[in-house]
Amino acid sequence: MLVPSTDGVRIAVHDLGGTGSALLVSHATGFHGRCYIPFADALAGTRHSIAFDYRGHGDTPRPAGAIEWHRYGDDATAMAHWLVERTGGPIDAFGHSMGGACLLMAAHREPSLFRRIVAFEPIVFPPEGIRPPATDDADNPMVAGARRRRPSFPSYEAAIANYASKPPLDAFTPSALQAYVRYGFAEAPDGSVHLKCSPDTEAGTFATGGAHDTWDQLPDIRTEVLVIAGAMQPMQPSMIAERVADRLPNGRYLQRDDLDHFGPMTHPGEIADIVAMDLAR
């Protein structure tokens, strides 16, 4: 299934299964929709999870031109429209990191699309202090790390073994790591595998993460939003998550000190339980 977005992008959609009301699942930078299969499996008794790949991630090609977070917001808005048309009413959504920020963009643009949103450490920086400059700065550790990311491995098994041997992916559940690799790499005829989200796309997304103005729009978002954060870590989205929740008129905040920014991959069952309880209110 492909859903049209702006710039000629056709978004790859993934039905993660389950029964009950639909839940739109919006992924983090450098990941893809099917990374959340373990999360969706834990929700399968009460929610039908629909994930998708943002432009330049997973199975959705990146169009020509500069990376702009508002274009990621276009993809989230297009997906919400598509799902609302199929369900007949406002939807619930879960977003992780960039995915949470883009859901907030969509909710600001078209409030009628959403009933509730759960956002895990959304990338919405205030203008002062922690917001990184909107430049591709090699001194930015997230940008530098993305540019150094190894793009190819001899096989899926080699990629999994590599990631399982070092942080941060060594903390992923085995099923989450399998999903990241199996659906985040493309296999060549010789059996080698290559990242679908290129290091350049990931680095460019990190580099421009402070350029969007979603912080300024938060007071105008009327959707009910639960903002979840892991343990406080310097220069991480956890440091500003509570401020994001406080700035939202219908925002609430939950902190889990046993989690970090990769909580949906390291503890998918626990995150699913939080989401299920919140959306059932």
N, C-alpha and C positions, 0 to 999 in steps of 0.2 A: 504494500500500500504506500502510495506517495501522495503527499499533501502539498499543494502549491503555496509558496511564500513569495516574498519580494525578490528582486534581482534575478528572476528566473529559477530560483532555488526550488527544488522538489524534495520535501522532507521525508526521510525514511521513517515509517511508523512500525512499531513492534507491539503485537498483542502478547502481553506477558501472562495472560490467563487469569483465572479466578472467577468467582461468582459475586453477584451483588452490584451495587452502584459503581459507576466508572470512577477511576482515579487516574488523572494525568500525572505522569512521572517525568520530571525535568532534570537532566543530568548536569554534572559538574564539568568544568574545563578539563579537556584532555581525555574525558571518558566517553561513554556512549550510553544509549538507553538500556541496552541489555546487560549492563553492569549491575542493574538493580533486579535481576531475576531472583536472587535469594530473598530480597526484601519483598518482592511481589509474591513469591511462594508463601511467605509467612502471613501474607494478607489474603491468601486465595479463598479462604472460607467466607470472607465478608466483602471483598473488593475485587473488581475486575480492573486490573492495572494495564494501562496503555502508555507505553514509552515511545520516545522518538529520539532521533539524532539531530543535534544542531548542525548548521552548515559548517563544513570542514571537519566534522566529527563522525565517526562510525561510517554509515553507508550514505550519508548526505554530502555530496561534493561541495567544496568551497568555491564560490564564484570569484571572478576576477575583481580586483580592487582591494582597498584597505579594509582591515578588520575594524568593525564598529560594533560596540555592544548593543546599540539600538537595533541593529540588524538581527542580532540574536533575539532581541525582544520581538521583532517581527515574526520570527519562527514560533516563539511561544504563543503569540496572539493568533497566528494562523492555526496552530494545533488546537488551541482552546475553542476557536470558532468551529473547527471541524468536529470536535467531540460534542460540543453543545448541539450542533445540528443533528447528531445521531442519538443523543440522549433526550433531547427535548427540553432541557432546562439548564440552569447554572450547574457547573461541575465543581468537584473537589480536586485539589492538586497538591502534589508533594514536589518540592524543589530542593536540590542540594547545591550549595555554593553558587556558582554562576546560574545554575538552573533556578535557584530560589529568587535571585535578583531579576531574572527575566520574567518569571511569573508575576512579580510585583510590577514590572513595567507594563505587562499585559493588563493587570488589574487596574492600573491607573488609566490606561487608554480606554478600556471598556469594562466598567465595573459589573455589568450584567452577566459577564461570562462565568464568574466564579461565585460559588457558595462559601467555601472556606479554602484556605491555603495553609499548608505546613511548610515552613522554610528552615532548612538546616544550615546554619551559618551562611546566610546569603551575602553575596559580595556587594554591599551597599556602603560605601565609605563616606563619612562626613567630609566636608571640604577642608577641614583643618587637621593637622597632626598626622593621623595614620594613613590618610588617603595618599597612595603613591602617585608620582607624576605620570602624566599620560605620554610617556616616551618609552621607546624600546631600550631601556637602560640596562646595559650589561652588568651593572652593579646590583640590580634587583635580583636577589637569589632565586626567585621563582622563574624569572625570565632566563637567567643563566642556566638553571637546572633543566629547563625545558629544551634549551638549545643543545645541551649536552646529551639529551636522551638518546639512547641507542635505538635506531629506527628499524633494525632488521635482526633476525635470528635465524639459525639454520632450520628450525622447526618450531611448531607450537610448544612441544615438550621442552625444548631448550629455553624458550621465552619464559615459560612457567617456572622452570627450575631457577632461572636467573632472578626473577622477581621474588620468588619465595625465599631467597637466601639473604635478603637485605631490606632495610626499611625504605619507605614506609609500607610497601605492599606485602611484606612478610607477615604483617598483622591482619591482612584480609582473611576471611574465612576461605577454605579451599574452594568452595563453590563460587564465591565472589571473584577470586583470582582467576579461576577457570573461565568465568564469563567475560572478564575484562580482556583476557588474551584471545579466547576463541572468536569473539565478535569484534575485537578492536584491532585485529591484524588480518591482512589479506594474504592468502597463500599463493605463491608463485608456482609455475609448473615444476620447478626443481624441488619443491617441498619447503623452501625457505618462506619465512613470513615477514610482513612489512607493516609498520604502523599505518593505520588508516588516517588518524589525526597526526599530521606531520609535526615534527618539532617546531617548524616555523609557525604553523597555525597555533599551536599551544603557547609558544613564547609570545606571539603577537597578541593573543587573548589576555595573557597575564599582564603584558605591558600596558594594555589599554583599559584594564579593569577599574581604574580610578577616573576614567574620562566621562562616564555617563552621569547624568544628573538625577538619578533615581532618589538619592537622599533628599533632594529638594521637593520631590513629588510625594514623599511618604505621607505627609499630613492630609493629602487629598485622597488617599486610598481608603475606601470604606469597607472593603472586604475584611472579614474576620481572618486574622493571621496569627498562627502560633509560630514563634521564632524559637528554635532550639539551638543551643550551643553546647559544645564540649568544654573541657577544662580551659581556663584562661591561659593563653600562650602569647608571648610578646609578638607584635606585628602580625597577628593572625586574625581572621574574621571573628573568632570568639571574643576578641577584645571589644568589638563594637556591636555585637549581636543584641545585647540588652538595650542599647541606645536606639537601634533600629526598631525594636518592639515598642519602646516608649514613644517613639515618634509616630507610630501608626495609631490612628484613632481607635481602632478595634484590634490592637495588637496585644498579645500576651507573650510571656517569656518563660522558658524552661531551660535550666542549666543542668547538664549531666557531667560531673567531674570525672567520671570513669571513661569518657569518650574523648576523641580528638576530632580533627576536621574530617577524617575518613570514617566516622561513625556508621554511616549506612553500609559500608563494606566490611567493617570489622565486627559490627553488632547489628546485622540486618534484622534479626528477630526482635531485638529490643526496640529498635526504631519503628518497626512495623507495629508493635504493641502501642507505642505512644501515639502514632498516627491513627490507629484504629480507635483508641479511646477518645482522642480529641474529636475526630470526625463523627463519632457516634453521639456526641452531646446533643 
